[in-house]
Amino acid sequence: MRVFFSILSVMIAVALIWFIARDLLPPSSARFAAGPPEGGYARIARQYREILAEDGIDLIILDSEGSVENARMLDDGRADIALLQGGIPTVPESEAIAAIFYEPLFVFVRADADIPANPGEWGNLSIAIGSEGSGTRAAAETFFAAADLGPEDVFRDPRGGSAAATALLGGDIDVALFVAPLTAPYLEPLFASPQTRLLALRHTPAISHSLPQSRVATLNAGSISLSPTVPPRDIDLIVMVARLSARDTLHPALVDRLVEAARRIHYGRDALTELNKFPSSEGLPAPADIYARDLLNNGTSTLQQYLPYWVTAQINRVLILLLPLLFLLIPLFRILPGLYRWRMRSRVWRHYSEIRRIDAQARQDADRKDLETLDEKLEALDWELANLDLPLAFRDYAYTARLHIDMIRKRIRDKLVGMIT
């Protein structure tokens, strides 16, 4: 039994050492799908790059049209990490790292245009819906479906980001939709210009129901500027929860650094977010990275005070994977001694069916030849039991069985002597 547990312990230790040691050092670079160079996602990606550079990791920022293209780049392996807008479907072979900020759906209109607050009443309007591959385009299509606006009702302008903002400021279009963080550079002139205004939509809860992973949040009056007051009154906005996602093969040390960077970048308060609301593991689409979830919920391991982060990341990853296994193994370890005892005893007990059969035959009327045959069988059983390779703790079971055999043989011998006399 001790040998068994010793061998098992050595095997588990070897497996753990191999699991921790393989790919111990993190890669020196990673590819990060961001968005248009002038957009809010690109600004956030540059913040991640600066923080990861402190640990010698080169974050290569990949420009894209937005969340939809980011998801494609993550799917086909061109990117290791990506910023994804809420509502963008989960990519196969990827995992969500953290929810990182609210991303409102801004509806800016020309200040001199009489645009209804109910989007279901829009008609004959030119609306910028974002470029192909952008998260704004994906949200706009869902938004139009919720408002029952078909291609014949409004003109869909394919511009997005700074191009859409410029077009609206120049009076080339009536409405521009943006799904972007509050810090997106192209939003500043739209908030500041008297030629544009942020439209306060009606029925935002109903519309939000149609947009995946969205909710309604209030942008308070004066949140953008107090002089002049922008917005002039409280506005309910539909907001989506942007997330950081990565390939499920991303090194755990990189996951560790991404979560730490997300804490430094997104923990603060803004016009829509409470302090320390993000990064968060809440509301993430499945599957989510289990190590990232543990870091977000339980904080950084104390081991990082004594070990490099990349060593700690591997140890914590193993522990997270090992704990469920331990919960399964502990009951098994409790059962194993009982199974072992049963196995050792059964090596003796299995002979008792034959011993009992011979005893029953010996008690019946039998001639001399039958009794001698039964005695020979008992002698063979006795020899087999005497040569059983049993641990000392279980030898007494064999001795007891041999005593029982000896009692039956004595009775047989007594019968044979009685036949002679």
N, C-alpha and C positions, 0 to 999 in steps of 0.2 A: 504494500500500500504506500509506504514511504517512497519507494522507488518510483511508483507511478506519479505521485505528486511532484517529485523532484524533476522527473522528465518533463511533465506538463509545465512546470514553472520555467524551466530552461527554454522550452519551445516558445512560450509566451514572451519571455524576455528577448529572445532572438528576433521574434516577429516585431516587437515594439521598436527595437534598435534599428532594424531594417526600415520600418515604416517612417521613423523619425529622420533617419540619416539620408534616405533617398531624396534627391533634389532639395537638400537642406538649404543651400544658398539660393536666395531669390534671383530672378533674372535682373539684369542691369537696366532693362528698358521695357516699356509697354506702350501699346498703341491705344490712343484715347479718341473715340469718335465724338466730336463736339457739335458743330453746327456751322452756320455762315460766319466768316471771320469777324464781321461787324456786329454779331448778335450777342445776346446775353449768355448763351451756352458757351461761346468761345471765351468770354471773359471769365466765367467760372472755371473752365478747363485750364486756363493760364494760372489760376490760383492753385489748382491741384498740382500743376507742373512745378511751381515754385516750392511747394511744401515737400513733394516727393524728392525733389533735387537735394534737399537737406540730407537725405539718406543715400545719396548717390544713385538714385533711380531716374533715368531719363524718360520722361513721359512725352511721347511723340503725339502731338495733336493732329488729328485728321479732320480737315474741313468737310462739311457736308451741307445738304439742304435743310437738315433738321432731323427730328426724332425718327421718322419713318426710314430715312436712309441710314441713320445710325443703327437701327435695328437690323437692317439688311447687312450692314458691314459686320455687325456682331455675329450674325447668322452664318455668313460665308467665311468667317475667320480673318477678314481684313483688319478687324479691331478686336482688342482684348477687353476693353472697357468702353462703356457708352453712357451718355446721358439720354434718358428716355422720358418723354412726356407721359403723364398719367393717361391711361386708356390705350396706349400702344400695346398690342398683344405681346405676350411673353414669347421670346425667341427660343426654339429648341436648343438644348445643350448650353443654356445660359442660366444664371441665377441673379436674383436681385440682391444687391449689397445693402442699400438703405434708401428710405424715403428721405429727400433732402430739402425740398422747399415747395411752397405753394406757387402755382403758375396760373395766373388769372387769364380768363378769356376777355380781352379788352375789345370793346366795340367803339371805335372812334368814328365820328361823323363830321361832315362840314358844319361849321357853326351856323351858317346861313341857310342850311337845308332843314326842312320840316320832316324829320325822319321819325316815324312812329316808334314808341318804346316797345310795342308788341311786335316781335319779328314776324309773326304770322300775318301782319298787315303790310309787309314790305312788298313793293312791286315797282318795276321799271327802275331799279337802282343798279348802279355799277359798284360792285363789292370786291375788294381785294381779299382773296382767300388763301394767300400763301403759295409759295412755289411747290412744284411737284416734289414729293419726298419729305416735305416739312410736316411737323406735328400740327401746325396751324391748319394746313390743308385737310388733314385727317379730321381734326376737330370741327372744321367748317362744314364738311360734308355731313357729319352727324348732326351738327347744329341745324343745318338746312332741312334735314330729314325730320327733325323734331318740330320744326316750324312749318313743315309741309310746303317748302319752297322748292319748286322744280326748276329745271334749266330754263324754262320759258318765262319764269316769274322775275328772275334777276339775272344780270350779266355778271359772270364770274371772271374777275380779273386775276390772272395767274401770278401777280406780283406779291412779294412778301417782304418782311423785314424793313430795312431802310428804304428799299425801292418803293414799297407800298406807302411808307410814311411820307416820302417825298411827293408821291403822286397825290396823296390826300391834301397835303399842304399846298400843292399847286392847283387844286381844284379839278384834277383830271378824273377823280372818282368820287363817289358819294360816301362810301363806307369802307373802312379797313378793319379787318379782324386780325388780332394778334394773340397768340398763346405764348406768353413770354414772362420771365421773371421781372419784377419791378425795376431791376437794375439794368434792363436791356437799354443800350445807348440810344436806339432810335425812338424810344418812347418819350425821352426828355423834351424834344421840340414839340411833340404833340400835346403834352401837358401844358407847355409854356405858351403855345401860340393861341392868339384870340380867334384864329381862323378855324380851329378844330375844338371839339369837345368830346368828353367821354360820355357815351350814352348810357343812361340808367335803364337797363332792360326791365320789362315787366315779366312776371311768371318765371323768375329764375329757378325756383325749386322744381317746377315741372320740367324745365329745360335740362336742369342738372340731372334729373332722373334718366334722361336719354343719353347722357355723356358718361361713359365708363370711368370709374375712379375719380369722380368729381364731387364737389360739395359747394355750398354757398357760403361766402364770407363777406363781411362788411368792410368796405374801404371808407373810413370815417372822413368827414369834411375836414379839409386842411391837412390831410395826411401827406400830400405831396408838397404843398406849399401853403404857408399861412398868409403871405403877402405877395401876390393876390391869393385868395383862398382857393385852393385846388385839391380835391373837387369842392365845388361850392356847397354841397350837401352830401350826406351819407349815401353811398351807392352799394347795392348788393351785387357782388360779382360771382360768377361761376369760376371756381378755382379747381385745377387739377393738381395732383401730387406728383411732382417730378421725382424720378428715382435714378439711382446709380446702379447699373447692371454690368455684369461681366461674364465672360465665358466660364463654364463650370470647371475648367481645368486651370483657372488662374491660381498662381502660387499663393498659399495661405499667408505668407509674409507680405505679399502685395495687398491682399485683402485687409490685413492688419493696418498697413500704412494708409490705405484708402479710407478706412473708417476713422482713423486718427485725423486725417486731413479734413474729412467731412465734418468732424466735430469743430475743428478750428474755423472752417468756412461758414457753416450753416447754423451754428448754435444761437446766433444773435436774434434780436427782436427787429421786426420791421413793421410796416403799416398793416400787414395782414397776419403776422406770426408772433406768438408769444415767445419769450426768452426760453431757450433750451427745448423748444418744440421739435426741432430737427438737429441732427439726423435721428431717424426713428425706424424701428422695425414694424411699426403698426401699419396696417393697410397695404402691405406689400403683396403683389400677386405671387402666387406659388409658381415655381419653387424659389425659396430664399436660401441664401448661403447660411448654413447653420453656425459657422464660426463667426461670421459678421453679426448674426442675430445675438449670439452670446456676448460679443463685445459691446453691442449697443445696449443690451439689457443689464449686463453685470459689470461693465467697465473693463479697463485694462488690467491684466493680470499683474499681481505683485512680483511675479518672476522677472518682469522687465526691469526692476530695480537692480537685478544682479546678472541678468543674461541679455545678450543682444536680442532685439525684437524678432529677428528671423528664427532664432532658436526657440524663443517663447511661443511664437506662432505655431510652430510644428508640434511642440509639446501640448499646447492647449487643444490643437486640432485632434491629436490622438486621444486626449482625455475625453473630449466631447463625443468622439466616436466609440470610445471604450466603455463609457458609463452604461449605455443601454445593454451592452454585452455583459457587463458585470452583474446587472440585475437578473440576467438570464442564467449566468454561471453560478451565482451564490446558491440558489435552490438546488442546482445540479450537484454542487459540491456537498450539500447536505445529504443528498440522495445516494451519492457514490459509495460512502462507507457501508450503508445498508445493502446496496447491490453487491458489493464485494463480499460481505458476510454471507449473503444468500448464495452467491456463487460457490464459495468454499464449502458450505454445508451441503449444497445440492450434489457435490461430487461424492459425498457419502450417502446421502438420503436416496439417491437414485438406485442404490443396491437393495433397498429395503423391500421393494416390490417382489424381487426374486427371493429374498430371505423369507418373506411372509408366505409366498407360494410353496416353497420347500417345507416350511413348518407345517402348513396345512396338509400337504401330502404325507408327511411323516406321522401325523396324528391318525391318519386313516389306516385301515388294515392293509398292510403291504408285505410282500414276501421279502426274503433276504436280499435277493438281487436288487429290487427296487430301493431298499434302504441303503445298500452299499453305493448305488448310483447317486442318491441324494447326498450321502456323506461326501462323495467325491466333489459334487458341485459346491457344497459348503466349503470344502477345503480350498477350492479354486477361488471362491469369493473372499475367503480369509486371506489368501495370499495377495489378491489384488488390493484389498484394503490395507494390508501391511505395507505395500509398496507405493501407496498413494503419496505424491509429493505435496504435502500440505504444510502451511506455516505452523509453527509450534502452538499458536493460539487456537488452532482448529484441529490439532491431532486428537484431542479427547473424543471428538465425534467418531473418529475411526476406531479408537479403542473401545468405545461403547458398542459400536456395531459388531466388532469382533467378539466381545463378550456375549452378545446375543447369539451370534453364530455358534460360539462354543457351547452355550446352553442347549441349543437344538442338536448339535452333534453328540453331546452327552446322552440326551434322550434317545437318539438313534442307536448309540452304542449299547445303551441299556437294553433296548429291544432286541438287538442282535445277540447279546449274551443270554437273554431270556429264551430265544429260539434254540440255542445250543442245549440249555439245560432242560 
